Amino acid sequence: MAGRRSLGVGSQAFCCVLRYTLRAAGRRLLEVPADVTVKSDVALVVERAKAEFERIDVLVNNAGVVGIHELEIYPEEALIGSWR
């Protein structure tokens, strides 16, 4: 879970519920304060996730508003602009 705020994503209450739900299901959670519009932050999230979990099967960015493009030809500037 990555978010711009040091609490993680969204409100503290949301984070607490998510932590509890995942741990109750026997899952692990990695929290990394990051801004997905900053390449070095994204790299840090990926590095920390690989270090913690050894690999990444799925990486989801659930932030911003994205236009419609095929992912392979999506302009990087447009993608980053949608997160600002």
MOURJO-V662568 format. One record per residue. RES is the residue in three letters. SS is DSSP state (h for helix, s for strand, l for the rest). PSI is psi in radians with two decimals (NA if undefined). OMEGA is omega in degrees with one decimal (* if undefined). Layout:
RES:SS:PSI:OMEGA
RES:SS:PSI:OMEGA
//
This chain:
MET:l:2.17:179.0
ALA:s:2.50:177.3
GLY:s:2.78:-178.8
ARG:l:-0.54:-177.6
ARG:s:2.62:-179.5
SER:l:-0.31:177.9
LEU:l:-0.26:-174.9
GLY:s:-2.50:-177.3
VAL:l:2.24:175.6
GLY:l:-2.57:-174.5
SER:l:2.83:178.2
GLN:h:-0.67:-179.8
ALA:h:-0.76:178.2
PHE:h:-0.79:-179.3
CYS:h:-0.74:179.7
CYS:h:-0.76:179.2
VAL:h:-0.75:179.4
LEU:h:-0.80:177.5
ARG:h:-0.87:-177.9
TYR:h:-0.81:-177.6
THR:h:-0.80:-179.4
LEU:h:-0.78:-179.7
ARG:h:-0.67:178.1
ALA:h:-0.49:178.8
ALA:l:0.09:179.2
GLY:l:0.35:-178.4
ARG:l:2.79:177.0
ARG:l:2.66:-179.0
LEU:l:2.32:176.0
LEU:l:2.15:178.5
GLU:l:2.22:-179.8
VAL:s:1.96:174.4
PRO:s:2.16:-177.0
ALA:l:2.72:175.0
ASP:l:1.97:-174.6
VAL:l:-0.10:175.4
THR:l:-0.04:-179.8
VAL:l:2.01:-175.1
LYS:h:-0.71:-178.4
SER:h:-0.57:176.1
ASP:h:-0.75:178.7
VAL:h:-0.76:177.9
ALA:h:-0.69:178.2
LEU:h:-0.76:178.4
VAL:h:-0.81:-179.9
VAL:h:-0.79:179.4
GLU:h:-0.80:-179.3
ARG:h:-0.69:179.0
ALA:h:-0.76:178.4
LYS:h:-0.70:179.4
ALA:h:-0.67:-177.9
GLU:h:-0.74:-170.7
PHE:h:-0.04:178.8
GLU:l:-0.51:177.6
ARG:l:2.90:176.2
ILE:l:2.05:177.5
ASP:l:-0.74:-178.6
VAL:l:2.37:177.0
LEU:l:2.10:-176.0
VAL:l:2.25:171.5
ASN:l:1.94:-178.6
ASN:l:0.84:-178.7
ALA:l:2.61:173.5
GLY:l:-3.13:177.9
VAL:l:2.17:-173.6
VAL:l:2.41:174.2
GLY:l:3.14:-177.5
ILE:l:2.01:176.3
HIS:l:2.71:169.2
GLU:l:2.35:-173.6
LEU:h:-0.69:-176.8
GLU:h:-0.45:-177.9
ILE:h:0.23:-178.7
TYR:l:2.15:179.8
PRO:l:2.22:-177.7
GLU:h:-0.69:-179.1
GLU:h:-0.69:179.0
ALA:h:-0.71:179.6
LEU:h:-0.85:179.4
ILE:h:-0.68:178.6
GLY:h:-0.53:-179.5
SER:l:-0.30:-178.3
TRP:l:-0.13:-176.8
ARG:l:NA:*
//
